[in-house]
Amino acid sequence: MSDAIQAFGNKNPNLPFHPAVRAGDFIFVSGQVAKDENGNMCGGPIEDQVRWTLESIRRALQAAGADLTDVVKITVYLEDTRDFGRYNRVFAEFFPAGGIARTTVEARAVIDTKIEMDAIAYKPAG
C-alpha cells in the first residue's frame, strides 16, 4: 500500500481487505452487510438489514474521519427486487436530501444476507 493510501477499520484476519480505504480525498468503503458493532450478522426483514448495513457503512466512514453526509455514491446489491420499495424507504431515512449517486442491482451475496452495499465518500484529507 503506497503512502498516499490509508486503510481504516478493523481488518478481519480471515479476509484480504479493509472496511475502508482512503485514496487522496476519497474514501472507498468495502461491501458492507447487516452486522452489529461487534461483527455479528443481523437477520430480519429487509428494513432491518438496510438499517444495519448503513450503520456498518457509517462505522467504516467514521474510522476514516468521515460520515454519511460525505457519501457521493453507493452501490446496492439487493437479493430480491421485490424488496426494492421497502429498502428504498429506509434508504431515504439515511439520505433524506438525496444528493448522492446510487446504483441498485439484483444479486445474490456469497453469505446469507438480503443486501450488501459499498460506498464512496469525498472528504478532503487533513
MOPAC internal coordinates of N, CA, C and O (Angstrom, degrees):
PM7 1SCF
backbone

  N    0.0000 0     0.00 0     0.00 0    0    0    0
  C    1.4424 1     0.00 0     0.00 0    1    0    0
  C    1.5253 1   107.82 1     0.00 0    2    1    0
  O    1.2310 1   120.32 1   -51.85 1    3    2    1
  N    1.3176 1   117.00 1   128.15 1    3    2    1
  C    1.4624 1   120.91 1  -177.93 1    5    3    2
  C    1.5280 1   110.41 1   -72.46 1    6    5    3
  O    1.2310 1   120.94 1   -13.81 1    7    6    5
  N    1.3274 1   115.81 1   166.19 1    7    6    5
  C    1.4619 1   120.90 1   179.03 1    9    7    6
  C    1.5184 1   112.25 1   -64.34 1   10    9    7
  O    1.2310 1   120.15 1   156.20 1   11   10    9
  N    1.3398 1   117.33 1   -23.80 1   11   10    9
  C    1.4645 1   121.23 1  -178.66 1   13   11   10
  C    1.5223 1   112.51 1   -80.41 1   14   13   11
  O    1.2310 1   120.32 1   172.69 1   15   14   13
  N    1.3208 1   116.99 1    -7.31 1   15   14   13
  C    1.4617 1   121.14 1  -177.67 1   17   15   14
  C    1.5241 1   108.55 1  -119.63 1   18   17   15
  O    1.2310 1   120.89 1   -49.46 1   19   18   17
  N    1.3345 1   115.91 1   130.54 1   19   18   17
  C    1.4600 1   121.57 1   179.31 1   21   19   18
  C    1.5190 1   109.28 1  -122.06 1   22   21   19
  O    1.2310 1   120.62 1   -38.12 1   23   22   21
  N    1.3211 1   116.42 1   141.88 1   23   22   21
  C    1.4552 1   121.58 1   176.68 1   25   23   22
  C    1.5237 1   108.93 1  -103.18 1   26   25   23
  O    1.2310 1   120.87 1   -34.46 1   27   26   25
  N    1.3322 1   115.93 1   145.54 1   27   26   25
  C    1.4586 1   121.55 1  -178.29 1   29   27   26
  C    1.5179 1   110.68 1  -132.84 1   30   29   27
  O    1.2310 1   121.46 1   -19.96 1   31   30   29
  N    1.3027 1   114.80 1   160.04 1   31   30   29
  C    1.4523 1   121.27 1   176.65 1   33   31   30
  C    1.5121 1   110.95 1    88.41 1   34   33   31
  O    1.2310 1   121.56 1   -14.28 1   35   34   33
  N    1.3102 1   114.61 1   165.72 1   35   34   33
  C    1.4535 1   120.68 1   179.74 1   37   35   34
  C    1.5185 1   109.90 1   -79.54 1   38   37   35
  O    1.2310 1   121.28 1   -72.06 1   39   38   37
  N    1.3243 1   115.16 1   107.94 1   39   38   37
  C    1.4565 1   119.92 1   178.31 1   41   39   38
  C    1.5204 1   108.88 1   -71.97 1   42   41   39
  O    1.2310 1   121.05 1   -51.19 1   43   42   41
  N    1.3118 1   115.61 1   128.81 1   43   42   41
  C    1.4544 1   120.87 1   174.57 1   45   43   42
  C    1.5301 1   107.30 1   -70.60 1   46   45   43
  O    1.2310 1   119.43 1   -56.40 1   47   46   45
  N    1.3420 1   118.69 1   123.60 1   47   46   45
  C    1.4678 1   119.86 1  -177.41 1   49   47   46
  C    1.5294 1   113.30 1   -61.78 1   50   49   47
  O    1.2310 1   119.94 1   162.80 1   51   50   49
  N    1.3280 1   117.72 1   -17.20 1   51   50   49
  C    1.4615 1   120.96 1  -179.69 1   53   51   50
  C    1.5271 1   112.95 1   -90.93 1   54   53   51
  O    1.2310 1   120.21 1   177.00 1   55   54   53
  N    1.3358 1   117.20 1    -3.00 1   55   54   53
  C    1.4666 1   121.20 1  -177.42 1   57   55   54
  C    1.5229 1   110.18 1  -124.22 1   58   57   55
  O    1.2310 1   120.05 1   -39.79 1   59   58   57
  N    1.3375 1   117.51 1   140.21 1   59   58   57
  C    1.4673 1   120.64 1  -174.31 1   61   59   58
  C    1.5337 1   114.42 1   -89.41 1   62   61   59
  O    1.2310 1   119.91 1  -137.50 1   63   62   61
  N    1.3375 1   117.78 1    42.50 1   63   62   61
  C    1.4599 1   120.41 1   178.71 1   65   63   62
  C    1.5238 1   109.93 1  -156.42 1   66   65   63
  O    1.2310 1   121.20 1   -12.71 1   67   66   65
  N    1.3391 1   115.32 1   167.29 1   67   66   65
  C    1.4622 1   122.20 1   178.11 1   69   67   66
  C    1.5270 1   109.53 1  -106.53 1   70   69   67
  O    1.2310 1   119.91 1   -23.16 1   71   70   69
  N    1.3330 1   117.78 1   156.84 1   71   70   69
  C    1.4575 1   120.58 1   176.94 1   73   71   70
  C    1.5321 1   113.10 1   -62.03 1   74   73   71
  O    1.2310 1   120.23 1   145.80 1   75   74   73
  N    1.3454 1   117.16 1   -34.20 1   75   74   73
  C    1.4623 1   120.27 1  -179.33 1   77   75   74
  C    1.5233 1   109.53 1  -147.59 1   78   77   75
  O    1.2310 1   121.61 1   -33.43 1   79   78   77
  N    1.3332 1   114.53 1   146.57 1   79   78   77
  C    1.4560 1   121.29 1   178.27 1   81   79   78
  C    1.5215 1   107.99 1  -135.72 1   82   81   79
  O    1.2310 1   120.93 1   -49.68 1   83   82   81
  N    1.3375 1   115.82 1   130.32 1   83   82   81
  C    1.4664 1   120.81 1   175.84 1   85   83   82
  C    1.5190 1   108.19 1   -97.11 1   86   85   83
  O    1.2310 1   121.40 1   -47.81 1   87   86   85
  N    1.3345 1   114.93 1   132.19 1   87   86   85
  C    1.4626 1   122.35 1   173.34 1   89   87   86
  C    1.5233 1   105.86 1  -129.16 1   90   89   87
  O    1.2310 1   120.61 1   -79.33 1   91   90   89
  N    1.3132 1   116.43 1   100.67 1   91   90   89
  C    1.4573 1   120.51 1  -175.56 1   93   91   90
  C    1.5170 1   109.94 1    66.42 1   94   93   91
  O    1.2310 1   120.69 1    54.47 1   95   94   93
  N    1.3226 1   116.28 1  -125.53 1   95   94   93
  C    1.4623 1   121.18 1  -178.70 1   97   95   94
  C    1.5256 1   113.12 1   -90.88 1   98   97   95
  O    1.2310 1   120.34 1  -178.70 1   99   98   97
  N    1.3259 1   116.96 1     1.30 1   99   98   97
  C    1.4622 1   120.85 1  -178.66 1  101   99   98
  C    1.5178 1   111.03 1  -106.40 1  102  101   99
  O    1.2310 1   121.25 1   -36.46 1  103  102  101
  N    1.3266 1   115.21 1   143.54 1  103  102  101
  C    1.4622 1   122.32 1   175.60 1  105  103  102
  C    1.5192 1   106.92 1  -119.53 1  106  105  103
  O    1.2310 1   120.88 1   -55.42 1  107  106  105
  N    1.3180 1   115.93 1   124.58 1  107  106  105
  C    1.4583 1   122.57 1   179.95 1  109  107  106
  C    1.5295 1   108.07 1  -106.39 1  110  109  107
  O    1.2310 1   120.90 1   -60.42 1  111  110  109
  N    1.3176 1   115.88 1   119.58 1  111  110  109
  C    1.4599 1   121.42 1  -179.32 1  113  111  110
  C    1.5211 1   108.01 1   -99.25 1  114  113  111
  O    1.2310 1   121.01 1   -55.74 1  115  114  113
  N    1.3227 1   115.66 1   124.26 1  115  114  113
  C    1.4616 1   121.22 1   177.59 1  117  115  114
  C    1.5154 1   110.44 1   -62.34 1  118  117  115
  O    1.2310 1   120.76 1   -17.40 1  119  118  117
  N    1.3254 1   116.15 1   162.60 1  119  118  117
  C    1.4511 1   120.60 1   178.08 1  121  119  118
  C    1.5209 1   111.79 1   -52.02 1  122  121  119
  O    1.2310 1   121.11 1   -52.59 1  123  122  121
  N    1.3085 1   115.49 1   127.41 1  123  122  121
  C    1.4660 1   122.28 1  -179.71 1  125  123  122
  C    1.5239 1   108.72 1  -116.78 1  126  125  123
  O    1.2310 1   121.53 1   -33.13 1  127  126  125
  N    1.3150 1   114.67 1   146.87 1  127  126  125
  C    1.4677 1   121.34 1   177.76 1  129  127  126
  C    1.5156 1   108.21 1  -124.78 1  130  129  127
  O    1.2310 1   120.85 1     1.13 1  131  130  129
  N    1.3114 1   115.98 1  -178.87 1  131  130  129
  C    1.4642 1   122.20 1  -177.13 1  133  131  130
  C    1.5292 1   110.25 1   -73.09 1  134  133  131
  O    1.2310 1   121.24 1   -86.92 1  135  134  133
  N    1.3403 1   115.24 1    93.08 1  135  134  133
  C    1.4609 1   121.72 1   177.51 1  137  135  134
  C    1.5184 1   109.02 1  -131.46 1  138  137  135
  O    1.2310 1   121.28 1   -31.58 1  139  138  137
  N    1.3290 1   115.16 1   148.42 1  139  138  137
  C    1.4630 1   118.73 1   175.72 1  141  139  138
  C    1.5244 1   109.43 1   -82.62 1  142  141  139
  O    1.2310 1   120.57 1     0.79 1  143  142  141
  N    1.3259 1   116.52 1  -179.21 1  143  142  141
  C    1.4650 1   121.22 1  -176.28 1  145  143  142
  C    1.5238 1   113.34 1   -64.85 1  146  145  143
  O    1.2310 1   120.01 1   165.25 1  147  146  145
  N    1.3257 1   117.59 1   -14.75 1  147  146  145
  C    1.4661 1   121.45 1   177.50 1  149  147  146
  C    1.5298 1   112.44 1   -97.28 1  150  149  147
  O    1.2310 1   120.43 1  -176.88 1  151  150  149
  N    1.3142 1   116.78 1     3.12 1  151  150  149
  C    1.4657 1   120.49 1   178.44 1  153  151  150
  C    1.5145 1   114.50 1    86.88 1  154  153  151
  O    1.2310 1   119.96 1  -170.94 1  155  154  153
  N    1.3380 1   117.68 1     9.06 1  155  154  153
  C    1.4580 1   121.11 1   179.20 1  157  155  154
  C    1.5266 1   110.17 1   -83.80 1  158  157  155
  O    1.2310 1   120.47 1   -44.86 1  159  158  157
  N    1.3228 1   116.70 1   135.14 1  159  158  157
  C    1.4559 1   121.44 1   178.11 1  161  159  158
  C    1.5191 1   110.46 1   -63.06 1  162  161  159
  O    1.2310 1   120.66 1   -39.29 1  163  162  161
  N    1.3261 1   116.35 1   140.71 1  163  162  161
  C    1.4535 1   123.07 1   178.74 1  165  163  162
  C    1.5238 1   108.55 1  -118.74 1  166  165  163
  O    1.2310 1   120.57 1   -60.72 1  167  166  165
  N    1.2851 1   116.52 1   119.28 1  167  166  165
  C    1.4597 1   120.88 1   179.85 1  169  167  166
  C    1.5088 1   111.19 1   -90.16 1  170  169  167
  O    1.2310 1   121.35 1    30.97 1  171  170  169
  N    1.3077 1   115.02 1  -149.03 1  171  170  169
  C    1.4521 1   120.18 1   177.69 1  173  171  170
  C    1.5108 1   111.85 1   100.88 1  174  173  171
  O    1.2310 1   121.18 1     6.26 1  175  174  173
  N    1.3272 1   115.34 1  -173.74 1  175  174  173
  C    1.4642 1   120.54 1  -178.69 1  177  175  174
  C    1.5314 1   111.03 1   -67.35 1  178  177  175
  O    1.2310 1   120.72 1   -13.12 1  179  178  177
  N    1.3061 1   116.23 1   166.88 1  179  178  177
  C    1.4663 1   121.46 1  -177.27 1  181  179  178
  C    1.5289 1   111.65 1   -56.53 1  182  181  179
  O    1.2310 1   119.95 1   141.89 1  183  182  181
  N    1.3199 1   117.69 1   -38.11 1  183  182  181
  C    1.4735 1   119.50 1  -179.76 1  185  183  182
  C    1.5269 1   111.19 1   -58.27 1  186  185  183
  O    1.2310 1   120.24 1   134.58 1  187  186  185
  N    1.3214 1   117.15 1   -45.42 1  187  186  185
  C    1.4643 1   120.87 1   179.12 1  189  187  186
  C    1.5195 1   110.79 1   -64.59 1  190  189  187
  O    1.2310 1   120.71 1   137.60 1  191  190  189
  N    1.3259 1   116.25 1   -42.40 1  191  190  189
  C    1.4601 1   119.17 1  -178.35 1  193  191  190
  C    1.5350 1   111.99 1   -66.96 1  194  193  191
  O    1.2310 1   119.90 1   145.37 1  195  194  193
  N    1.3170 1   117.80 1   -34.63 1  195  194  193
  C    1.4683 1   120.28 1   175.65 1  197  195  194
  C    1.5294 1   109.37 1   -63.24 1  198  197  195
  O    1.2310 1   120.17 1   133.41 1  199  198  197
  N    1.3238 1   117.28 1   -46.59 1  199  198  197
  C    1.4745 1   120.45 1  -179.75 1  201  199  198
  C    1.5268 1   111.21 1   -60.43 1  202  201  199
  O    1.2310 1   120.20 1   132.15 1  203  202  201
  N    1.3191 1   117.22 1   -47.85 1  203  202  201
  C    1.4632 1   120.83 1  -179.79 1  205  203  202
  C    1.5290 1   110.97 1   -62.50 1  206  205  203
  O    1.2310 1   120.56 1   140.31 1  207  206  205
  N    1.3290 1   116.53 1   -39.69 1  207  206  205
  C    1.4643 1   120.14 1  -179.31 1  209  207  206
  C    1.5236 1   110.93 1   -66.28 1  210  209  207
  O    1.2310 1   120.06 1   136.24 1  211  210  209
  N    1.3174 1   117.49 1   -43.76 1  211  210  209
  C    1.4620 1   119.98 1   178.45 1  213  211  210
  C    1.5304 1   111.37 1   -67.83 1  214  213  211
  O    1.2310 1   120.16 1   147.89 1  215  214  213
  N    1.3175 1   117.30 1   -32.11 1  215  214  213
  C    1.4731 1   119.45 1   174.36 1  217  215  214
  C    1.5356 1   110.17 1   -67.44 1  218  217  215
  O    1.2310 1   119.81 1   144.83 1  219  218  217
  N    1.3264 1   117.97 1   -35.17 1  219  218  217
  C    1.4680 1   120.97 1   175.54 1  221  219  218
  C    1.5298 1   110.27 1   -63.64 1  222  221  219
  O    1.2310 1   120.52 1   138.53 1  223  222  221
  N    1.3258 1   116.60 1   -41.47 1  223  222  221
  C    1.4670 1   120.43 1   176.27 1  225  223  222
  C    1.5238 1   109.88 1   -63.38 1  226  225  223
  O    1.2310 1   120.54 1   136.82 1  227  226  225
  N    1.3243 1   116.58 1   -43.18 1  227  226  225
  C    1.4781 1   120.50 1   178.94 1  229  227  226
  C    1.5345 1   110.39 1   -57.81 1  230  229  227
  O    1.2310 1   120.02 1   135.03 1  231  230  229
  N    1.3323 1   117.56 1   -44.97 1  231  230  229
  C    1.4696 1   120.60 1  -179.83 1  233  231  230
  C    1.5304 1   111.47 1   -63.35 1  234  233  231
  O    1.2310 1   120.26 1   137.86 1  235  234  233
  N    1.3259 1   117.11 1   -42.14 1  235  234  233
  C    1.4709 1   120.30 1   178.97 1  237  235  234
  C    1.5249 1   110.34 1   -63.48 1  238  237  235
  O    1.2310 1   120.22 1   138.90 1  239  238  237
  N    1.3215 1   117.19 1   -41.10 1  239  238  237
  C    1.4647 1   120.94 1   178.32 1  241  239  238
  C    1.5220 1   111.09 1   -65.80 1  242  241  239
  O    1.2310 1   120.17 1   137.77 1  243  242  241
  N    1.3223 1   117.28 1   -42.23 1  243  242  241
  C    1.4664 1   120.55 1   179.86 1  245  243  242
  C    1.5203 1   111.15 1   -60.39 1  246  245  243
  O    1.2310 1   120.27 1   141.78 1  247  246  245
  N    1.3212 1   117.08 1   -38.22 1  247  246  245
  C    1.4642 1   120.39 1   178.32 1  249  247  246
  C    1.5274 1   111.09 1   -62.23 1  250  249  247
  O    1.2310 1   120.66 1   152.99 1  251  250  249
  N    1.3363 1   116.33 1   -27.01 1  251  250  249
  C    1.4656 1   121.47 1   180.00 1  253  251  250
  C    1.5298 1   112.19 1   -97.03 1  254  253  251
  O    1.2310 1   119.88 1  -173.73 1  255  254  253
  N    1.3306 1   117.83 1     6.27 1  255  254  253
  C    1.4526 1   121.60 1   177.71 1  257  255  254
  C    1.5162 1   114.62 1    83.07 1  258  257  255
  O    1.2310 1   120.01 1  -154.48 1  259  258  257
  N    1.3185 1   117.58 1    25.52 1  259  258  257
  C    1.4652 1   121.94 1  -179.27 1  261  259  258
  C    1.5215 1   109.39 1  -131.87 1  262  261  259
  O    1.2310 1   120.67 1     1.04 1  263  262  261
  N    1.3226 1   116.33 1  -178.96 1  263  262  261
  C    1.4585 1   120.47 1   174.68 1  265  263  262
  C    1.5292 1   109.50 1  -148.30 1  266  265  263
  O    1.2310 1   120.83 1     3.51 1  267  266  265
  N    1.3151 1   116.01 1  -176.49 1  267  266  265
  C    1.4629 1   120.24 1  -175.35 1  269  267  266
  C    1.5263 1   113.03 1   -62.19 1  270  269  267
  O    1.2310 1   119.70 1   154.32 1  271  270  269
  N    1.3233 1   118.19 1   -25.68 1  271  270  269
  C    1.4636 1   119.81 1   178.97 1  273  271  270
  C    1.5279 1   112.08 1   -68.92 1  274  273  271
  O    1.2310 1   120.31 1   166.05 1  275  274  273
  N    1.3211 1   117.02 1   -13.95 1  275  274  273
  C    1.4638 1   121.57 1   178.89 1  277  275  274
  C    1.5377 1   112.48 1   -91.72 1  278  277  275
  O    1.2310 1   120.13 1   175.28 1  279  278  277
  N    1.3207 1   117.35 1    -4.72 1  279  278  277
  C    1.4678 1   121.15 1  -177.87 1  281  279  278
  C    1.5229 1   110.07 1   -69.80 1  282  281  279
  O    1.2310 1   121.19 1   -46.95 1  283  282  281
  N    1.3361 1   115.33 1   133.05 1  283  282  281
  C    1.4628 1   120.79 1   176.46 1  285  283  282
  C    1.5249 1   112.28 1  -113.69 1  286  285  283
  O    1.2310 1   120.05 1   160.74 1  287  286  285
  N    1.3403 1   117.51 1   -19.26 1  287  286  285
  C    1.4703 1   120.69 1  -177.54 1  289  287  286
  C    1.5133 1   109.83 1  -153.66 1  290  289  287
  O    1.2310 1   121.08 1   -44.03 1  291  290  289
  N    1.3155 1   115.53 1   135.97 1  291  290  289
  C    1.4664 1   121.44 1   173.75 1  293  291  290
  C    1.5235 1   108.14 1  -131.60 1  294  293  291
  O    1.2310 1   121.29 1   -41.96 1  295  294  293
  N    1.3104 1   115.14 1   138.04 1  295  294  293
  C    1.4586 1   121.02 1   171.15 1  297  295  294
  C    1.5189 1   106.84 1  -111.75 1  298  297  295
  O    1.2310 1   121.10 1   -49.34 1  299  298  297
  N    1.3297 1   115.49 1   130.66 1  299  298  297
  C    1.4566 1   121.98 1  -175.94 1  301  299  298
  C    1.5296 1   108.88 1  -117.03 1  302  301  299
  O    1.2310 1   121.23 1   -48.61 1  303  302  301
  N    1.3067 1   115.26 1   131.39 1  303  302  301
  C    1.4589 1   122.63 1   176.57 1  305  303  302
  C    1.5274 1   106.34 1  -111.57 1  306  305  303
  O    1.2310 1   120.78 1   -73.85 1  307  306  305
  N    1.3116 1   116.11 1   106.15 1  307  306  305
  C    1.4565 1   123.26 1  -174.55 1  309  307  306
  C    1.5219 1   108.77 1  -104.43 1  310  309  307
  O    1.2310 1   120.71 1   -53.35 1  311  310  309
  N    1.3283 1   116.25 1   126.65 1  311  310  309
  C    1.4630 1   120.08 1  -177.14 1  313  311  310
  C    1.5280 1   112.37 1   -64.08 1  314  313  311
  O    1.2310 1   120.20 1   142.22 1  315  314  313
  N    1.3220 1   117.23 1   -37.78 1  315  314  313
  C    1.4631 1   121.05 1  -174.42 1  317  315  314
  C    1.5248 1   108.83 1  -137.88 1  318  317  315
  O    1.2310 1   120.05 1   -64.71 1  319  318  317
  N    1.3208 1   117.51 1   115.29 1  319  318  317
  C    1.4623 1   120.37 1  -177.23 1  321  319  318
  C    1.5227 1   112.59 1   -65.30 1  322  321  319
  O    1.2310 1   119.51 1   166.40 1  323  322  321
  N    1.3143 1   118.55 1   -13.60 1  323  322  321
  C    1.4672 1   119.48 1   173.98 1  325  323  322
  C    1.5243 1   111.06 1   -66.53 1  326  325  323
  O    1.2310 1   119.98 1   163.37 1  327  326  325
  N    1.3271 1   117.64 1   -16.63 1  327  326  325
  C    1.4673 1   122.56 1   176.71 1  329  327  326
  C    1.5243 1   112.54 1   -87.63 1  330  329  327
  O    1.2310 1   119.81 1  -179.62 1  331  330  329
  N    1.3352 1   117.96 1     0.38 1  331  330  329
  C    1.4622 1   121.41 1  -172.41 1  333  331  330
  C    1.5294 1   113.02 1   -55.28 1  334  333  331
  O    1.2310 1   119.46 1   130.63 1  335  334  333
  N    1.3166 1   118.64 1   -49.37 1  335  334  333
  C    1.4695 1   121.10 1  -177.60 1  337  335  334
  C    1.5082 1   112.26 1   -60.64 1  338  337  335
  O    1.2310 1   120.38 1   136.24 1  339  338  337
  N    1.3228 1   116.87 1   -43.76 1  339  338  337
  C    1.4638 1   120.98 1  -179.31 1  341  339  338
  C    1.5314 1   110.82 1   -67.88 1  342  341  339
  O    1.2310 1   120.50 1   137.70 1  343  342  341
  N    1.3267 1   116.64 1   -42.30 1  343  342  341
  C    1.4690 1   120.06 1   176.87 1  345  343  342
  C    1.5291 1   110.17 1   -63.29 1  346  345  343
  O    1.2310 1   120.40 1   136.94 1  347  346  345
  N    1.3039 1   116.85 1   -43.06 1  347  346  345
  C    1.4591 1   121.62 1  -176.29 1  349  347  346
  C    1.5317 1   111.76 1   -62.95 1  350  349  347
  O    1.2310 1   120.11 1   141.74 1  351  350  349
  N    1.3216 1   117.39 1   -38.26 1  351  350  349
  C    1.4708 1   120.58 1   178.24 1  353  351  350
  C    1.5229 1   111.30 1   -63.29 1  354  353  351
  O    1.2310 1   120.16 1   136.42 1  355  354  353
  N    1.3182 1   117.31 1   -43.58 1  355  354  353
  C    1.4660 1   119.92 1   179.41 1  357  355  354
  C    1.5312 1   110.01 1   -69.70 1  358  357  355
  O    1.2310 1   120.16 1   138.66 1  359  358  357
  N    1.3111 1   117.31 1   -41.34 1  359  358  357
  C    1.4614 1   121.71 1   177.90 1  361  359  358
  C    1.5322 1   109.99 1   -54.62 1  362  361  359
  O    1.2310 1   120.47 1   137.23 1  363  362  361
  N    1.3252 1   116.70 1   -42.77 1  363  362  361
  C    1.4670 1   122.01 1  -179.38 1  365  363  362
  C    1.5288 1   111.89 1   -63.36 1  366  365  363
  O    1.2310 1   119.46 1   153.20 1  367  366  365
  N    1.3323 1   118.63 1   -26.80 1  367  366  365
  C    1.4649 1   121.03 1   176.37 1  369  367  366
  C    1.5318 1   110.75 1   -64.52 1  370  369  367
  O    1.2310 1   120.25 1   146.28 1  371  370  369
  N    1.3198 1   117.12 1   -33.72 1  371  370  369
  C    1.4626 1   121.97 1  -178.31 1  373  371  370
  C    1.5285 1   112.14 1   -85.22 1  374  373  371
  O    1.2310 1   120.30 1   155.24 1  375  374  373
  N    1.3286 1   117.03 1   -24.76 1  375  374  373
  C    1.4646 1   122.77 1  -179.28 1  377  375  374
  C    1.5226 1   109.14 1  -130.60 1  378  377  375
  O    1.2310 1   119.89 1  -115.23 1  379  378  377
  N    1.3447 1   117.81 1    64.77 1  379  378  377
  C    1.4651 1   120.98 1  -173.36 1  381  379  378
  C    1.5276 1   114.47 1   -64.08 1  382  381  379
  O    1.2310 1   120.07 1   153.51 1  383  382  381
  N    1.3177 1   117.48 1   -26.49 1  383  382  381
  C    1.4690 1   119.66 1  -179.08 1  385  383  382
  C    1.5217 1   112.07 1   -91.14 1  386  385  383
  O    1.2310 1   120.43 1   179.81 1  387  386  385
  N    1.3296 1   116.77 1    -0.19 1  387  386  385
  C    1.4615 1   118.56 1  -174.96 1  389  387  386
  C    1.5090 1   107.69 1    68.04 1  390  389  387
  O    1.2310 1   120.45 1    49.71 1  391  390  389
  N    1.3183 1   116.75 1  -130.29 1  391  390  389
  C    1.4585 1   120.22 1   173.50 1  393  391  390
  C    1.5106 1   116.24 1    76.33 1  394  393  391
  O    1.2310 1   119.78 1  -176.07 1  395  394  393
  N    1.3246 1   118.02 1     3.93 1  395  394  393
  C    1.4595 1   119.39 1   176.28 1  397  395  394
  C    1.5206 1   108.70 1  -120.33 1  398  397  395
  O    1.2310 1   121.16 1   -20.70 1  399  398  397
  N    1.3056 1   115.38 1   159.30 1  399  398  397
  C    1.4638 1   120.90 1   172.35 1  401  399  398
  C    1.5274 1   107.53 1   -88.48 1  402  401  399
  O    1.2310 1   120.82 1   -35.45 1  403  402  401
  N    1.3341 1   116.03 1   144.55 1  403  402  401
  C    1.4639 1   118.79 1  -178.47 1  405  403  402
  C    1.5156 1   109.72 1  -147.02 1  406  405  403
  O    1.2310 1   121.54 1   -37.59 1  407  406  405
  N    1.3093 1   114.66 1   142.41 1  407  406  405
  C    1.4559 1   122.12 1   172.34 1  409  407  406
  C    1.5179 1   106.73 1  -124.33 1  410  409  407
  O    1.2310 1   120.34 1   -45.31 1  411  410  409
  N    1.3209 1   116.96 1   134.69 1  411  410  409
  C    1.4624 1   121.23 1   176.22 1  413  411  410
  C    1.5142 1   107.96 1  -125.78 1  414  413  411
  O    1.2310 1   120.92 1   -52.84 1  415  414  413
  N    1.3262 1   115.85 1   127.16 1  415  414  413
  C    1.4529 1   121.11 1   178.11 1  417  415  414
  C    1.5188 1   109.44 1  -129.40 1  418  417  415
  O    1.2310 1   121.02 1   -25.03 1  419  418  417
  N    1.3110 1   115.65 1   154.97 1  419  418  417
  C    1.4570 1   120.30 1   174.37 1  421  419  418
  C    1.5227 1   107.97 1   -89.38 1  422  421  419
  O    1.2310 1   121.02 1   -54.38 1  423  422  421
  N    1.3178 1   115.66 1   125.62 1  423  422  421
  C    1.4588 1   121.07 1  -178.98 1  425  423  422
  C    1.5213 1   109.58 1  -158.91 1  426  425  423
  O    1.2310 1   121.11 1   -31.49 1  427  426  425
  N    1.3001 1   115.49 1   148.51 1  427  426  425
  C    1.4658 1   120.04 1   174.19 1  429  427  426
  C    1.5111 1   108.93 1   -90.51 1  430  429  427
  O    1.2310 1   120.84 1   -45.04 1  431  430  429
  N    1.3022 1   116.00 1   134.96 1  431  430  429
  C    1.4655 1   121.59 1   177.98 1  433  431  430
  C    1.5271 1   109.47 1   -81.26 1  434  433  431
  O    1.2310 1   121.14 1   -17.08 1  435  434  433
  N    1.3100 1   115.42 1   162.92 1  435  434  433
  C    1.4586 1   120.12 1   178.53 1  437  435  434
  C    1.5267 1   112.06 1   -81.66 1  438  437  435
  O    1.2310 1   120.68 1   172.62 1  439  438  437
  N    1.3352 1   116.30 1    -7.38 1  439  438  437
  C    1.4605 1   121.48 1   173.91 1  441  439  438
  C    1.5267 1   107.75 1  -123.62 1  442  441  439
  O    1.2310 1   120.29 1    -9.05 1  443  442  441
  N    1.3191 1   117.05 1   170.95 1  443  442  441
  C    1.4561 1   121.78 1  -175.78 1  445  443  442
  C    1.5245 1   110.62 1   -79.81 1  446  445  443
  O    1.2310 1   120.80 1   -90.31 1  447  446  445
  N    1.3305 1   116.07 1    89.69 1  447  446  445
  C    1.4505 1   122.18 1   178.65 1  449  447  446
  C    1.5176 1   109.37 1  -149.63 1  450  449  447
  O    1.2310 1   120.58 1   -27.80 1  451  450  449
  N    1.3175 1   116.50 1   152.20 1  451  450  449
  C    1.4609 1   121.35 1   179.64 1  453  451  450
  C    1.5250 1   112.36 1   -86.27 1  454  453  451
  O    1.2310 1   120.41 1   163.61 1  455  454  453
  N    1.3415 1   116.82 1   -16.39 1  455  454  453
  C    1.4634 1   119.88 1  -172.98 1  457  455  454
  C    1.5311 1   110.47 1  -154.93 1  458  457  455
  O    1.2310 1   121.51 1   -32.95 1  459  458  457
  N    1.3140 1   114.72 1   147.05 1  459  458  457
  C    1.4578 1   122.30 1   171.71 1  461  459  458
  C    1.5251 1   106.23 1  -140.53 1  462  461  459
  O    1.2310 1   120.55 1   -35.39 1  463  462  461
  N    1.3376 1   116.55 1   144.61 1  463  462  461
  C    1.4568 1   121.18 1   179.07 1  465  463  462
  C    1.5138 1   109.59 1  -138.28 1  466  465  463
  O    1.2310 1   121.32 1   -36.14 1  467  466  465
  N    1.3291 1   115.08 1   143.86 1  467  466  465
  C    1.4692 1   120.13 1   166.65 1  469  467  466
  C    1.5141 1   107.41 1  -121.43 1  470  469  467
  O    1.2310 1   120.28 1   -17.06 1  471  470  469
  N    1.3084 1   117.06 1   162.94 1  471  470  469
  C    1.4563 1   120.06 1  -174.19 1  473  471  470
  C    1.5241 1   111.63 1  -144.60 1  474  473  471
  O    1.2310 1   121.61 1   -24.88 1  475  474  473
  N    1.3197 1   114.53 1   155.12 1  475  474  473
  C    1.4583 1   122.51 1   170.74 1  477  475  474
  C    1.5246 1   107.24 1  -123.91 1  478  477  475
  O    1.2310 1   121.03 1   -50.09 1  479  478  477
  N    1.3191 1   115.63 1   129.91 1  479  478  477
  C    1.4645 1   120.82 1   178.19 1  481  479  478
  C    1.5176 1   109.01 1  -121.17 1  482  481  479
  O    1.2310 1   121.36 1   -27.95 1  483  482  481
  N    1.3229 1   115.00 1   152.05 1  483  482  481
  C    1.4639 1   121.31 1   175.60 1  485  483  482
  C    1.5222 1   107.46 1  -116.13 1  486  485  483
  O    1.2310 1   121.13 1   -63.04 1  487  486  485
  N    1.3217 1   115.44 1   116.96 1  487  486  485
  C    1.4656 1   121.83 1   179.66 1  489  487  486
  C    1.5250 1   106.88 1  -146.41 1  490  489  487
  O    1.2310 1   119.91 1   -74.12 1  491  490  489
  N    1.3442 1   117.77 1   105.88 1  491  490  489
  C    1.4557 1   119.01 1  -178.59 1  493  491  490
  C    1.5263 1   111.62 1   -51.76 1  494  493  491
  O    1.2310 1   121.04 1   -45.88 1  495  494  493
  N    1.3193 1   115.61 1   134.12 1  495  494  493
  C    1.4596 1   121.88 1  -179.10 1  497  495  494
  C    1.5263 1   109.76 1   -69.10 1  498  497  495
  O    1.2310 1   121.75 1   -31.24 1  499  498  497
  N    1.3327 1   114.25 1   148.76 1  499  498  497
  C    1.4621 1   118.85 1   176.19 1  501  499  498
  C    1.4186 1   111.34 1    84.20 1  502  501  499
  O    1.2310 1   120.10 1   180.00 1  503  502  501

